[in-house]
């Protein structure tokens, strides 16, 4: 479940348009868990920092064209962007 939640977070944020070095804040709910985040473009990499479970589970993900790497609740995560299933919209993630 954690990998699918991380992949969903990446899918929601990878689809967001790149804004020149300005952090974008947002949140979404997936399977009853709220995720709060900021997303910042750093060159070719989008850096996602946030937390889940009411701030108890921190995460930081670095999304490039091909891979997502980072940490979720202190644990390292790595997966291919191609493994991320896109969602129709952020609103769909809030269901």
Residue pairs with C-beta under 8 A, 6 or more apart in sequence:
1 31
2 72
2 73
3 77
3 79
5 30
5 31
5 33
5 35
5 52
6 59
6 61
6 68
6 72
6 77
6 79
7 68
7 79
7 83
7 84
7 85
8 28
8 30
8 84
8 87
8 93
9 28
9 30
9 35
9 37
9 48
9 50
9 59
9 61
10 48
10 61
10 63
10 68
10 81
10 84
11 84
11 85
11 86
11 87
12 28
12 87
12 90
12 93
13 37
13 39
13 46
13 48
13 63
14 46
14 63
14 81
14 84
15 86
15 87
16 24
16 39
18 41
18 46
19 41
20 41
21 40
21 41
21 42
22 40
23 38
23 39
23 40
24 38
24 39
24 40
25 36
25 37
25 38
25 39
26 36
26 37
26 38
26 39
26 90
27 34
27 35
27 36
27 37
28 34
28 35
28 90
28 93
28 94
29 35
29 93
29 94
30 93
33 52
33 53
34 52
34 53
34 54
35 50
35 51
35 52
36 50
36 51
36 52
36 55
37 48
37 49
37 50
37 51
37 59
38 48
38 49
38 50
39 46
39 47
39 48
40 46
40 47
40 49
41 47
44 64
44 65
45 62
45 63
45 64
46 62
46 63
47 60
47 61
47 62
47 63
48 59
48 60
48 61
48 62
48 63
48 70
49 58
49 59
49 60
50 58
50 59
50 60
51 57
51 58
51 59
52 59
57 72
57 73
58 71
58 73
58 74
59 70
59 71
59 72
59 73
60 70
60 71
61 68
61 69
61 70
61 72
61 77
62 68
62 69
62 70
63 81
64 81
65 81
66 80
66 81
66 82
67 78
67 79
67 80
67 81
68 77
68 78
68 79
68 80
68 81
68 84
69 76
69 77
69 78
70 76
70 77
71 77
87 93
